[in-house]
């Protein structure tokens, strides 16, 4: 059985996704015609990252694993 993932490791995953959202948001804002829907989705992504970072502060092992799984999928989906 593998070691459970630590909150610190998950924090790194969350930060990686957060950075991607922030970079995409800046690029979209600089576009000649920013897409309002994309801006909204990117802002929601940043908000979710912030909420998950906060949740990690008091998360039990199961919650940490759930957040880790979600961000592992996001990292893969975003091509990171």
PELINRA-V264675 format. One record per residue. N is the residue number from 1. RES is the residue in one letter. OMEGA is omega in whole degrees, -180 to 180 (NA if undefined). BURIAL is I if it has 16 or more other C-alpha atoms within 10 Angstrom, else O. D_LAST is the distance of its C-alpha to the last C-alpha in Angstrom with 2 decimals. Layout:
# PELINRA-V264675
n->N res->RES omega->OMEGA burial->BURIAL d_last->D_LAST
n->N res->RES omega->OMEGA burial->BURIAL d_last->D_LAST
This chain:
# PELINRA-V264675
n->1 res->X omega->-179 burial->O d_last->26.59
n->2 res->X omega->178 burial->O d_last->23.48
n->3 res->X omega->176 burial->O d_last->23.47
n->4 res->X omega->178 burial->O d_last->22.29
n->5 res->X omega->-179 burial->O d_last->19.13
n->6 res->X omega->175 burial->O d_last->20.31
n->7 res->X omega->180 burial->I d_last->19.88
n->8 res->X omega->178 burial->O d_last->18.69
n->9 res->X omega->179 burial->O d_last->15.77
n->10 res->X omega->178 burial->I d_last->14.90
n->11 res->X omega->178 burial->I d_last->15.44
n->12 res->X omega->178 burial->O d_last->12.71
n->13 res->X omega->-180 burial->I d_last->10.20
n->14 res->X omega->-180 burial->I d_last->11.97
n->15 res->X omega->179 burial->I d_last->11.93
n->16 res->X omega->179 burial->I d_last->8.21
n->17 res->X omega->178 burial->I d_last->8.28
n->18 res->X omega->179 burial->I d_last->11.62
n->19 res->X omega->179 burial->O d_last->10.69
n->20 res->X omega->179 burial->I d_last->8.44
n->21 res->X omega->-178 burial->I d_last->11.56
n->22 res->X omega->179 burial->O d_last->13.93
n->23 res->X omega->180 burial->O d_last->12.77
n->24 res->X omega->179 burial->I d_last->12.92
n->25 res->X omega->178 burial->I d_last->16.20
n->26 res->X omega->-180 burial->O d_last->17.69
n->27 res->X omega->-180 burial->O d_last->16.98
n->28 res->X omega->179 burial->I d_last->18.50
n->29 res->X omega->-179 burial->O d_last->21.43
n->30 res->X omega->-179 burial->O d_last->22.12
n->31 res->X omega->-179 burial->O d_last->22.26
n->32 res->X omega->175 burial->O d_last->25.86
n->33 res->X omega->-179 burial->O d_last->25.88
n->34 res->X omega->179 burial->O d_last->23.26
n->35 res->X omega->-178 burial->O d_last->22.61
n->36 res->X omega->180 burial->O d_last->24.05
n->37 res->X omega->178 burial->O d_last->22.36
n->38 res->X omega->177 burial->O d_last->18.83
n->39 res->X omega->180 burial->I d_last->19.90
n->40 res->X omega->-179 burial->O d_last->21.17
n->41 res->X omega->180 burial->O d_last->18.07
n->42 res->X omega->177 burial->I d_last->15.90
n->43 res->X omega->177 burial->I d_last->18.73
n->44 res->X omega->177 burial->O d_last->18.90
n->45 res->X omega->177 burial->I d_last->15.26
n->46 res->X omega->179 burial->I d_last->16.11
n->47 res->X omega->178 burial->O d_last->19.31
n->48 res->X omega->177 burial->O d_last->17.80
n->49 res->X omega->180 burial->I d_last->15.67
n->50 res->X omega->179 burial->O d_last->18.98
n->51 res->X omega->180 burial->O d_last->20.90
n->52 res->X omega->176 burial->I d_last->18.75
n->53 res->X omega->178 burial->I d_last->18.98
n->54 res->X omega->-179 burial->O d_last->22.70
n->55 res->X omega->-179 burial->O d_last->22.98
n->56 res->X omega->-178 burial->I d_last->21.61
n->57 res->X omega->-176 burial->O d_last->24.65
n->58 res->X omega->-174 burial->O d_last->27.06
n->59 res->X omega->173 burial->I d_last->25.08
n->60 res->X omega->-175 burial->O d_last->26.68
n->61 res->X omega->-179 burial->O d_last->25.03
n->62 res->X omega->179 burial->O d_last->24.61
n->63 res->X omega->178 burial->O d_last->23.01
n->64 res->X omega->-180 burial->I d_last->20.56
n->65 res->X omega->179 burial->I d_last->19.69
n->66 res->X omega->179 burial->O d_last->19.33
n->67 res->X omega->179 burial->I d_last->16.99
n->68 res->X omega->180 burial->I d_last->14.91
n->69 res->X omega->-180 burial->O d_last->14.86
n->70 res->X omega->-178 burial->O d_last->13.97
n->71 res->X omega->175 burial->I d_last->10.92
n->72 res->X omega->178 burial->I d_last->9.81
n->73 res->X omega->179 burial->O d_last->10.29
n->74 res->X omega->179 burial->I d_last->8.59
n->75 res->X omega->180 burial->I d_last->5.22
n->76 res->X omega->-179 burial->O d_last->6.11
n->77 res->X omega->-178 burial->O d_last->7.72
n->78 res->X omega->179 burial->O d_last->5.53
n->79 res->X omega->-178 burial->O d_last->3.79
n->80 res->X omega->NA burial->O d_last->0.00
